[in-house]
């Protein structure tokens, strides 16, 4: 069940940004993005503390590319303990310019349908627990529903 701060954010006039900020606070993260699915691509709907030079690169994300694109394609959480040292190929090289380490992206699924992706990251290396990922899935589903309604 989402926290009261998340629940309040979901009913804001701009639920993408409000929910992203509430999730960053709840999980002790410094940066994040919300992408919504439009015309088969993930389009940036909200962001916090993303370097300006990175914005053009993440404005549109193909399904299957980068952390957000993989979360959308797999319909599961994609997490990296340390984005800076990751060699899995899941993150695009430009993602390292954020300076973030512990990152996670979860798909926004509403009744099994993909609506977008919520991604957050910390400045330190971090292993995301299954419980935290489940909580983020719940937040992402609520955000997907709120965006669908707005």
N, C-alpha and C positions, 0 to 999 in steps of 0.2 A: 504494500500500500504506500503510495507516495506521501512524502512529508507534507505538513501544512503549507510550507513555503512553495513546494512544487505545485500543490493543488491550487494555490492562489495564482501562481504564475500561469497556469494553464488557462485561466479565465481572463487574463489580461488582454488588452486590445492588440498587442503584438506578442502572441504566446511563444513564438520561436525564440525571440531574444530574451524574454522574461524567464522562460523555462531553462534556457541555456545558462543564464546567469545564476539561477537558483541551483541548478545541477553542479555548476562550478563551485559554488559555496558549499553545497552539501558534501561533495567529494574532495574538497581541498585542492581544486585544480586552478590553473592560472589561465588556460586558453581553451577555446572550443569552437565548434562549428555546428550548424544545422543546415543540412542540405535537403531539399524536397525533390521528389521525383516529378519531372515534367518532360513529356515527349521522349521518354526512355533514357533521360540523362538526369544526373543529380545536379541541381542548381542551388547555389549558395543563398540561403534565406536569412541567416544570422551568423555573426561571428563576434568573438571577444578576443582581444589581444593577438590577432594574427598580423604578422609584419606586412606592411603595405606592399612590398615587392612580391609577396606570395599570393596576394588576393587574385590577380589575374590568372594564376595557375590553378586556383581552386574554385573559381567562379562556376565552372562547369566541369563535372567529374563523370567520366564514362563508367558504367557498371563494370566491375571487375578490375578497375585501375586504382591503385593507392589503397589506403586503409579504408576510407569510406566506400569506395567502389567495391572492394572485396566484401565488406560487411553486407552491402546491398545484394551482391551476387550470391553469397553463401547463405544469406538470411540468418546470420549468427554473429555473435560478437567477435571482433578482431582486435586483439590487444598485443601491445609490445611493451615489454618491461623497460627497455631502453632504446628509444627511437634513434639516439645518436650512434649506438654501436650495433644496431640491428643489421644482420646480413641476410635475412630471410627473403628480401625482395618484395615484401608486402607493402612497404612505404615507398613513395616516390622519392628520389634523391632530394628534391626541393623541400620536402617535409623537414629535413634536418635543419633548415634555416630558421625554424621556429625556436630552436634551443630547448625544446621539450624533450622529455625522456619517457616517462610512463604514460602511454596513450591507449585509449580504447574507443572503438566506434561500434555502435549498435544500430541495427536497422529499426526503423519505425514501421512496425507491422500492425495493421488494423484488420481484424478478421482474416488474417493470413495474407493480406495484400500489402505490398511494399509501398510506403508513402514517402520514405526518405531515410536519412541517417543522422544520428546524433553522435558527435565525437567530442571527447574531452581529453585533456592531457595535463600532466604535472611537470614541474621543473626537475624532479628527481626520478630516478629509476623506481619502478613500482610494479609489483605483480598484482593484477586485478583478481580478486577472489570470485568464485562462482556466485556467491551471494551478492556481491557488488554488481556483477554483470546482470544478474536477474533483476536487481533493483533498477538498473539503467534500462533494461528491456521494458519494464513497467512504465518508467518515465517516458521513454520513446513512444510506446504505444499510446499513452495519454496525449502526448504532443501530436502524434499523427492524427488522432481523432479531433483534437482542438483545431488543427490546421485545416482539416477537412470541413469543419463546421464554420470556419471564419471566412 
